[in-house]
Amino acid sequence: MKFRYCLMLFTLLASLFLSADEFDLLRNQYLKTRDFTVNDHAAEAWLKQEKPDGSFRNVNYADTDGGRWDLRRHWLGLNTIARSYCFGGKEFKHNPALRDAVIRGIENWARHKYRNHNWWYQAIGIPLMSSETFLLMWDAIPPEVAQRFRTVFDRSKIDMTAQNRLHLAMILLLKGIIYRDDRMVREGREVILSEVAFAPSGKEGLQADFSFHQHGPQMQFGNYGLAFLDSAATCSGLLRGTGYAFPPEKRKLLSDYFLNGMRWVLYRNLFDFSACGRQIVGDGRSEKFRTARSAMLEKMDYSSIGTEKAVRSFFRDTTALEGNRLFFRSDFLVHRRRGLYFSVKMCSGRVIGCESCNRENQLGVDIASGVTQFVRTGDEYLTIMPLWNWRRLPGLTAIQDQSDLTPPDCRPFFRNRAIGVGGVSDGRNGAAMFDYRTGSLSAHKSYLCFDRYVAAIGSGIAAGSDAPVMTTVDSLRLSGDVFADGKKLGMKNYRLSKISTVRHGDFTYRFPVPTNLEIELAEKSADWTAIQPSYRKPGVTARLLTVSIPHGVRPKNAGYCYLLASEKVDTGHFHRLVPDNPAIHAGYDDKAKLGFALFYQPGSVTFPGFGTIELSTPGAVMIRDGKLHFADPSQTLGEIRFQINGKEWSIRLPQGDDAGKSVAFRTLNSPENRRFP
């Protein structure tokens, strides 16, 4: 009996600690999760740049830039050499010269302990890059060298929130593998698992609508949210098949985050510009797409969770996803049909729209002020950001003055004072409403998403500035001839009166009420430094089309209405309802039997074939084939009271982290609905 208990105790203790073979297994599985590009020619070039002390001639060790710190390239060089040492051609693989070069580089950093004023490099950036070097080289690095470097790894301590915390935990896990420390591996894993969860109410991280917040209530799909997905997927693959594998429910939640959240902003191998956060320069949109694809197709462990087929199907054709997704926690709406992508990014007194850190996004103060994208080919807005007039972004209503366009550096910034921001969606179609108040400018701006076209409505536009106010319909790459009411336009600026239709190639901007326009067709050239001074790569030259609606100086109640659609799409069934009421934006497609009414103030709207809906509070209503959906964009109401053809009803609204979510008015006898006598 005593022997049996001793045996059981020994077995239990053995299960709690990793063996040397298991550390080797974890290291090998880590390498399988990495998308290593082996370039022996680049490795040879880095070898020639290395000096006897382990530094590189082509790295500026005096650089202090907090965004694109040049010293990170020290580790780019070491990792390039290490990849060739592990996986290169015959002359490179396991070549002692490459091994010694990597060791010299590690020793150099361990001696000098380089630092940047941006905490991220010490705590996350350099530990992540250097851990790759150590795991590639593995036993080729002498133990005494690894020990001397440990103080660099030890700068990374678990703290912070959301993705930053997950990154720090991942570094601890990797450090545990490098130093063969079971305790570190376990502790890192547990913290990672704690972050793969819906964030507590009001906290950063994964939100109830499957968006992602970091740096306050701010949507971060393409920055921290992408790093969250990539890091967690990497760790799930790294620990696959071991006693430390992620539980199925955690992997399922991670997969759901992609399917219900991030994939909605991926289209034609690109990340939506509006979802990229402050990182918007160069080829970043393509790079971010590749990161998401690699995370979900090459790193993620799908064992027993049943979602791999859906993920792989999406990546086979990213243009096929259809539906409408309102991210009510992030003031962001996406509308998709096969071969069509539309998004609008907004902000409110609840949601931060933008940030600038480390001198990134230096012109982006308005990128969440109703900025839209209507994409079909994927080329429409590709790499044209340096060429934009950032007061004339697509969809933006703005004062054309000389005010600073830089968001405050690394601190909460609520551009919009209003809270009536959100929309209504049934998952197939939807609409966004944007009550906008910033400085002296105020406006109601709405976006009604029908099947293959979008109606944009603005009203109540007022400003106290002596500079003119403009609403920009679009600003994109010129890809075909441009006609205004049938007249072909050349490469110059135009001020046109009472225009009904602008056609660009096979795309049409339709104005139901003839509208005065300013149209610019111009070839432009610029580099990226105005957006991010440290990004000094080659600039961009392209021909742009910009269509804007002038509202004049100090407008008091200006407005607009325009439709965005392919020329082949029939928009003739669209009818704007109550156009004379600036507090209600409503439209109806009589062929689709689909309509929206966005109430910035209480009022009523009559839908053809259905009757009159009257709301006693602001709110959003959608009607399809006589079925209703309601939402409260202010996220303050417990219920919405309304009348249908004079009969009074109320519907209970989602609360807490689901506030702002749409709810169906299912049947008149549904327990969610209550009729008043």
N, C-alpha and C positions, 0 to 999 in steps of 0.2 A: 504493500500500500504506500509506504514512504517512498519507495523507488518510483511508483507511478506519479505521485505528486511532484517529485523532483523532475521527472521527465516532462510533465505538463508545464512546470515553471520554466524549464530550459527552452521548451518549444515556444512559449509565450514571449520570453525575452528575446529569443532569436528572431521572432517575427517583428520585433520592434526596432531592429537595427539593420541597416543595409550592409550587405557584404561587399567586398571589393569587386566581385563580378557584377553586382547590381549597380554599383557606381559606373562601371564600364558600360553597362546596358543603358543607363540613363544618359550618359555622354553620347553614345551612339544614336539613341533616339532623338536627342537634341539636334545632332547633325542632320538627321533625316527631316526635321521640321524646318530647316533653314534652306532658303533658296539660294544656294551658293553659285555664284558665277566665277568660274576659274579662268583667269586670263594670265597665262604665263608671260606674255609680252609685257603686260602691265607690271607683273611681279619683277621682271628683270629691270624695268625702268625704275621702280622703287628701290631696288638693290643698288643701282648706280647712284641714286640720290642719298643713300644713307652714309653718314659720316662715321668715323671710328668710335665716336662717343654714343652712337645709337640714335642721334637726331637726324632729321632729313633737311637737305639744303632747300627744298621747295616748300617747306612749312615755315610760316612766320610765327616764331615762338614769342614774339612781343605783342601779338594781336590780342585785343581786349574785347572784340565784338561779342555781345551777349547772345546774338541770334545765330550767326554762321561763324562761330569761333574757328579760326584757321587751324588751331591745334588739334581739332578733332581729326584732321587729315593725317596726323601722326598714326592714329589707329586705323584709318583707312589703308594706309600703306602697310602696316603690320599685318592686317587681315588679308590684304591682297597677297602678300608673301606667304602667309600661313596657309591660305587655300591652295596655292600651288605646291607647298610642301606636302600637304595631305593628299591632294587629288590631281596634281599637275602631270605633265608629260614626263617621259623617261628621264630627262635631264634635270627635272625640278623635284619630282616626288622623292621625299626623304633625303634630299640633298643637304649635307651638313652645313653648307654655306647659307642656305635659306634658314635653317634652324638657328644658326648663330646670329644671323641678322635680326631675327625676331627676338631672341634673348637679349641682344644689345638694346633693342628698342624698349623692351620691358624694363630693363635695368635703368635706362635713361629716365623714364617716367618715374620710377620708384625713387631715384635720387633727387630729382628736381621737384616732384610733387606739384606739378603745374596746377594753377587754379584760375577760374574765371569768376567774375563778379556775379554771374548768373548761377544761382545755387544748383540749377538743374544739371549742369555739366558735372559738378562734383558728385552729386547724389545719384544721378540716373544715367546721363549720357555716356560719360567715360566708363563707369562700371559695366554698362551693357556692352559697349564696344570691346572693352578689354576682356570681358568674360568670353566673348566669341573667340578671341585670340587664344586664350588659355584652353578652351575646350577643343579647339582645332589641334593645337600642338600637343595637348594632353601630357603623356609621360616624357615627351621630349624636353619639357621645361624642368630644369633641376629643382628639387624641393626647396633648396635655400633661396633660389630666385623667386619662386612663388611666395615664400614666406616674407621676403623683403617687400614684395608688392602688396602684401595683405593690408597695410595701412591705407592704401588707395581704395581698396574694396570697402574697408571699414568706414569710409566717409558716408557710405550709403546706409541709412538707418530707417527702419519702418516708421513712417509718420505720414502726414498729409492726408488727403482724401481721394476717393474714387480712383481714376486711372493713375495718378501719381503714386498713390498707396499701393496699387497693384503692381506697378513697375518696381517699386522698392522691394516688395515681397518676392517678385520674380528674381530680382538680383540676389536676394538672400538664398533662394532655392538654388540658383546657379552657383553661387559661392559655396554652398554646401556640397555640390557635386565636385567642384574644383578641389576643395580641401577635404573631400571625403568625410563630411561631418553630417551625420544622420539628423542631428537636432536641427541644424539649419534647414535641411530639406523639408522636414516636417513642419517647422514653424512657417517657412515661406509658403508651403502648400495651404496651410490652414488660413492664412491671411488672404491668399488669392481666392479661396473658396468663399470667404466671407464677403468679398467684393463682387463676386458673380451672383448678384441678387438685386432686386429692386431697391433703390435707395430709400431710406426713411423719408417721411414727408418733409419737404423743404430742404433736403440735402442733395449734394452733388452725386452724380453717378447715373445708373440706368433708371429711367423714368417710367411711369405707369403707361405711357403711350409708346414706349420703346424708342424714344429719343434718348439722348445722352447729354448730361450737363456737367460742366466743369467751370471753375472760376465764377461761381454763383449760378443763378438760374439762366444759363446761356447754352444754347444748342451747340454741340461740339462733335457732330458726326465725323467730320473729316480730319479732326486733329486728335483730341484726347479720346473721343469715342472710337476712332479707328485703331488707335494704339491699344485701347482696352480690348477690342475684339482680337487684334493680332496677338497680344501678349497672352490672353487667356486661352486662345486656340492653340498657341505654341505650347503652353504648359499642359493642356489636355493631351496633345500628341506626345509630348515628352514623357508624360507619366502613364501613357497607355499600356495596359497589360501588366502593370506592376501593382503592388499593394498600395500604391499612392495614387491610383487612377482617380480621375474626377468621378463623383457619383453621377449616375444618369440624369438626375433632375438638374444638376448644374450645367451639364453639357447641353441638355435640352433648352434651358433658359438662354444659354449663349447662342444656340442655333436660332431660337425664336427672336432674339435681338436682331440677328441678321435678317431673317425672313420678314419680320413685321416692322423693322425699322430701317436698317442701313441699306438693304437692297433697293429700297424705294428711291434712293438718290443716286443710283448707279445706272448709267444709260450709255450705250455704245462705247464701252471701254473708258468711260470718263466718270469722274465724281462731279456732282453738281457743284458749280462754283459757289452757290449760296450756302452750301453745307460744309465748306472747307474751313470755316473759321478764319483765322488771321493768316493762314498759310496759303497764299493764292498766287505765288509767282511761278514763272517758268512752266515746266511740264508737270507741275504738282498734281493736277487733276488726273492725269494718266498714271502717275506714280501711285497715287492713293487708290485708284481702282485696282492696280496690280497688287497692292498690299492686301486689299480686301479679298481679292480672288485667291491669292496664295494662302491667306489665313483659312479660308473656308474649303478649299480644294486640296491643299497639300499638308496642312497642319492639324486641322480639327479631327478629334476622335468622335466618330458617329456611332460607336458601338451601342446597339440596343436602344437608340432614341428615335429611329425612323424618319429622320428629316434629310438625309443625304441626297435622296433622289430629287427632292424639291430644289435643293441648293444647286445641284449639278444641272438640273433642267434650266434654272434661271441663267446660269453662266453660258449655256449653249446659245442663248439668244436673249440678250438683255433688253431688246426692244419689244419683246412679246408680253411683258407684264402689263396688266390692265387693272385699273381701279382708281380710287381716290383715297388719299390718306391725309387726314388732318391731324397733325401733331399738336394737340391742344395744350400740352405742357411747354411747347416751344414756339408757339405762334408761327407755324410753318405748315404750308399746304403743298401737296404734290398731286398732280392729276396726270394719269397715263392712259394711253391707248397704244395699240401696236403701232410702232414707228412714230410715236408722238410723246413728248415729255413737256410738262409745264410745271413750274413751281413759283411760289411767291413767299418771300421771307419778310416777316414783320417783327415788331417788338412792342413792348407795352410797359406799363408801370410795374408789371410782374416779371417780365422777361428782358434780360439784357440782350441787345441785338448784335453787339460787336465789341471788339477789344483791339488794342495795339500793345504788344509786348515785344521787347527786344528790337524795337524799331521796325516791326513787321506791320503790314496793313496801315500805312501812313496816310492813306487817302480815304479810308473806309468808314467814315463816321455815319454814312447813310446806307450802308449795304443791307440793312435790315428794315429800311423805311418803305416797304412795299415794292422792293425790287423783284422783277419777274424775269423768267427765262421761258421761251417757247422754242423747243428744240426738236428737230427731226433728223437731220443728217449728223449732228454732233459737231459740225464745223462752225456753227453760227457765232459762237462767242469764244472759240478756242484761241487762247493766248493773246487776246486783244486788250487785256486790262490796261497795259501802259498807254494805249491809244485813246481810251475813253476820256471824255469830259466827265469827271466824277460827280458833277452836279446834274448830269443828264444820263444817269444810269437807266436801263430799261425798267419802265414802270414807275419811276421815281417822280414825285412832285416836290420841287425844291426851289428855294430862292436862289437866283443866279447872282450871288454876291461874291465877295472875296474872303469870306470867313474861313477859319481854319477847318480843314477836313480830317484832321487827325484825332481819333478817339483818345481819351485819357489813357495814359500808360499804365497797364496792369492794375487797374482798379475798377470796381463796379461802375457802370455807366448806363443809366436808363435814358435813352434818347427820347423816348415817348412818354409823356406824362399820363396818357389816357389808359384805361383798363378795358375798354370795350373792343377787344381784339381777339379774334378767333374765327369761328365759322360753324358750318354744319355739313355733315357728310353721312351718306349711307354706305360707304365703302365702294360704291360704283361711281357716284358723282358727288359733287360738293361745292361749297362756296366759302370764300374767306371775306371777313369784314375787318376793316382797319380804321379805327378811330384814331386819328393822328394829331398830336399836339406837341410841337417842339418850338421853343423860342416864340416868335410872333406868328409862326405858321400853324394853321390848323386845316384839317380836311377830313372828309369821309371818303374812304377808298374801298371799293369792293371788287371781287373777282368771281364771276359765276362760271363754273366749269360744266359745260354741256359735253356731249360725247366727244366730238373732235374739234370743238372750238371753245373759245373763252371770251366772255363779255366782261370788259372792264368799265366800271362806272365810278365817277368821282363827283362830289358835290360839296358845298359849303367851304370851298377853298378860299381862305382869307389870310392876309399877311399884313404886317405893319411896317415892312421894309420899303425903302425907296428903290430897291433893285427889283427887276421883274421876276415873276414866278412862272415856272414851266412845269408841265407834265410831259415826260418823255415816254412815247409809245414804245420805242425800241431803239437799240443802238447795237449793230451787229455787222459781221463781215458782209460786204457786198458780193452777191453770188449770181447776179443776173440783171437784166434790164429793169429799170424802175419807171413806172407810169403813175401819174396822178390824174385821175379821171380821164384816162386814155391818152394823156399827153406824155411822151417820153421825156425823161429828165436826164441832163448831162451832169458832168462832174463839177458841180458848184453848189452854192447855197441858194435856197429859195424861200420866199415868204409868199404863201399861197392862201387864197381866200375861199372859204366854203367848199372844201374838198369832201367828196363822199367816199372815194376809194383810192388807196395807194396799193399798187401791185408791185411786188419785188420777186422776180422770177415767177415761181408758181405759188407764192404766198401772198395773202391779201390782208390789208388793214382796212376794215370797213367802218365808216362813221355814219350811224343811222341818221343823225342830224348833221348836215354839212358843217364842217369845222375848219377854222383857220389853222394852218400848219406852218411850221418852220422845218424844212427838210435840208439836210446837208449830205452831199455825196463827196467824199474827199479821200485821197490817199494820205496816210499818216505814217510817221516813223517815230519810235521812242524806245528807250531802254526801260529797265525795271526799277531804276534807283529811286524814282519818286515814290514808288510803292514800298520798296524795301531797299534802303541805301546799300546794304551789304551784298545785295544780289547783283553782281556785275557781269553776268553772262550776256551774250549777244541780245540785242534788242529785237523789235518786231516792226515790220513794215506790212501794211495791209490797207485795202480800200474799205471804208466803212460807210454804212447808211445809218443816219440818225434822223428819226421822225419825232418831232416835239409839238406840243400844243401850248401856245403862249396864253397866259392868263393876265398879262399886264402888270403894272405896278400897283401895289396895295389893293389887290382884288378883295371883294367883300363876300361874294357868294358865287364864285366861278365853279364851273363843272365841266364834265366831259363824258362821252360814252363811245367806246370803240370795241370792235370785235377782231380777234386774232384767229386766222384760219388759213388752211391751204386753199388755193383757188378752187380746187375740186369739191370742197365741202360746201353744202348748201346751208347758208346762214339766213335764208329768207324766211324761215319759220320762227325766227327770234322776234319777240315783242317786248319792248321795255314797258313796264307797268308803272303807274304813278310817277311819270317823269317830272312832274311839276312839284313834287314833294322832296326837298333835298335831304330829309331825315330818313327816307326809306329808299333802298335800292332793290328793285325787283325786276325780274325778267322771266319770260316763259317761252318755251319752244312748243308750239302747238302740234308739231308732228311727233316729237318724242314724248309729249305730255309730261314734260319736266319743267319745274320752275323753282325759283328761289325768291324769298323776301327777307331782306336784312334790315331790321328795324334799329336805327340809331336812337330813335325816340318812339314812344307808343304811337300806334296808328293802325291803319287797316289797308289791306290789299285784296282785290278781287281777281281770282284766277279763273280764266275761261273754263267753263264746264264743271267747275267745282263750287264756286261761290266765294264769299268774303271771309277772310281771316283777319281778326283784330287782336292785337297784343296790347296788354295793359302795361307792359314794361319793354325796354329794349330787348332784343333777342334775334335769333336766326331761325328761319323756317325753310324747309325743303319739301316740295310736293312732287311725287311721281305716281302717275296713274291713280290719283286720289289718295295715296298714302302719304302720311306726314312724318317728318322728323323735326325735332326741336333741339336747340342748344342755347346756352347762356354764355356768350363770349366774355362777359364781365367776370364770370366764375364767382358770383356773389349770391345768387338766388337759390333758394331751396326748391322753388317750383316756378313754373310759368303759367300764368292765367291767360286764357285766350277765349275768343268767341269764334264759332263757326256758324255763319249765317244767323247770327243773333243768339245762338245758344252758348252758354258759358261753360267752360271746362278748365281743368288745370292738369298739369302733368308734373310729377316729381322729377327732379333733376339729380344727376350724379353729384356726389359730394367728395370732399377730401381731395386726394390726388387724381380722382376722376372728374373733378369739376371742369366744365367746359366740353365734356364729351357729349356727343349727340345721342339722343334717345328717341326711339320710335313711338309714335302714337298708334298703337297696334290696332285696337278695336275700341269702339265706344264703351264696351263693357269691361275692358281690361282693368285689373286692379291697380295698374300704375296710373290710371286716369280717373279723374273725379269730376262729375258734372254737378254744377251748382243749380239749384232750382230757380 
